Amino acid sequence: MSGKHISSQFDSELNAISTRVMEMGGVVELQLRTAIAALSDMDVEAADNVIELETEVNNFELELDHDISSIIGRRQPTARDLRLLMAMARTTGNLERAGDEVTKMARMVHSIIQSGEARSLPTSELRSASEMAVNLLRKSLDAIARLDVHMALTIIKEDDLIDQEYNGFLRKLMTYIMEDPRTISASLNLLFLAKAIERVGDHAKNIAESTIYVVKGEDVRHASLESVESLVK
């Protein structure tokens, strides 16, 4: 078998892995958008749909982990190809954990609806933060699919905006609790919901960092923003 043919097969396997990772990301994005709709409309059925998708996301992770391990074992890739496969493995892990967070969101929506206090609590900020998280996740998948380090850098910066939204929402909830202690239970559900959204943003940031790792060959997970900017530029 010629080296060119082997190379062509390997490229085909890499493309198949990338396609499956994007499909997995699409399911997690659907979960998140459905969770937003469940929160906006106080829709129990939509929340149930999010929870049902968790199994599909978990199966994606198991299948991709197996396929990536198989390729590494058979092909013994080096340099950038190995980094790409490792980044895809990290991405599937981050997508699975993001899916877990969104599933938690759906369960919390159930609790909020059952409490009957949701209408009196601030949820518009959560919907805004959720939309930011959706956009960040989608852009992170675009970045790793295109190996676009400049988009990845933008995502890392934008994750701070979700953190700011979370901190502002936390302060607002504390005000509601102090004004009316009867809202404590429902407020805590909203707080956990906000934290789940913030964690989805963190997972999108992690995927962006994996993109930079593939292209630049440096692990920037614990690097300062200044050093990441210097590396990318």
Buried (B, 14 or more C-beta within 10 A) or exposed (E): EEEEEEEEEBEEBBEEBBEBBBEBBEBBBBBBBBBBBBBBEBBBEBBBBBBEBBEBBBEBBEEBBEBBEEBBEEBEBEEEBBBBBBBBBBBBBBBBBBBBBBBBBBBBBBBBBEBEBBEEBEBEBBBBBBBBBBBBBBBBBBBBBEBBBEBBBBBBEBBEEBBEBBEEBBEBBEEBBEEEEEBEEBBBBBBBBBBBBBBBBBBBBBBBBBBBBBBBEEEBEEBEEEEBEEBBE
